[in-house]
């Protein structure tokens, strides 16, 4: 179950960050879905169950509220060089 991260997209369906890529562990993705912080865009074929419900793990989620990027806030982003 450890290898099911969810890609996190901003409300405009762009990744929150590219380096490193915005990923959530499946547990945090499920929590964000239930707290209604994100909407599910795509799902894995893997099912999880609780005593009262059964659902598929999210593979891509999008934020409900837009999060401005650092450049849009007037903050100069640190240039990162990919490994």
ABEGO torsion letter per residue (X at the ends): XAABBBBBBBAAGBBABAOBBBBBBAAAAAAAAAAGABBBABBBABBBBBAABBBBBBABBBBABBBBBAAAAGBBBBBBBBX
